[in-house]
Amino acid sequence: MKFKAIKTALLASALTFMAAGIASAETVGYGQCEVTGKKGAHSIKPAVPGQFTVIINLPAVGQFNGDTPESIRDGYEFCMAVNIAHRLGLDKVKLVNASFDSIVAGQNKDFDIALALISVTEPRKKVVDFSTVYMNSSYGVATKADANVTEASIKSGRVGVQAGTTLVPFAQETLKASKVDVYDDTASMFTAAAAGKVDAVMTDLTIVLGQVANSKGRLKVVGQYPSGGETAGIYPKGSANKPVIDAIIQELKDDGTLKKLEAAYLLPSWGGVSPDNVPTWKH
């Protein structure tokens, strides 16, 4: 996904979309998301009868807005899941929080799709099946607000990354950072950055922007590394539902639904900072 400058007309469209989403909040199981397309145009045999079960990894500001699965009412990936459920004729979306490690290792059961800004990699394909790609990504770098980490100095500092992500080999083998701390989850990683326990943390740029915007001035984003990465959902290995859900995701891309969600939920969650304005670093 190449992020372009959001013009006034698009922002106005985003506000209209969000207002429409709030108006539809009475729809059972859909939070504040607006749905598009024909209900029940497709069908699957869901993992749990009567609901669309989605594995997630919190916190995920902008993607799943809320501290717990029960509190989430909107967000880009959540509303994408809602729209998939709608087109499948399912009135309930059930969210289940899990560790990122377990998601990419294919350890979760009884779910229809996992959405957690997951990068497509060859090793992961051996244990899970990936959906149609719905976003392209880069690696973002965040530091404590008063830190002075540069493109040149980051390699000699202490860098924090999350276990199970593609950032672990990137920091260790590609960037060759002198010290790499691996954290179990996103929250503890960014808490360490705010406390100055690491010089910088790295993860998907969209997550970095959301966490920085939500840090009350304790963090800042300083750079990004192009990754060439593709972001997709994960299915249980051999899922019979993959062709149907893949087709729906492609429809959401083609009919502009995902673009509306991007404008409505991602840019505001990034504090108005476009990825286009983040300096690109070389590794």
Secondary structure, DSSP 8 states (H G I E B T S, - for coil): -------HHHHHHHHHHHHHHHHTTTSTT-TT----S-TTSS----SSTTSEEEEE-S-BTTTBBSSSGGG--B-HHHHHHHHHHHHTT---EEEEE--HHHHHTT---S-SEEEEEEE--HHHHTTEEE----EEEEEEEEEETT----TTTGGGSEEEEETTSTHHHIIIIIS--SEEEEESSHHHHHHHHHTTSSSEEEEEHHHHHHHHHTTTTSEEEEEEEEEEEEEEEEEETT-TTHHHHHHHHHHHHHTTHHHHHIIIIIHHHTTT--GGGS-B---
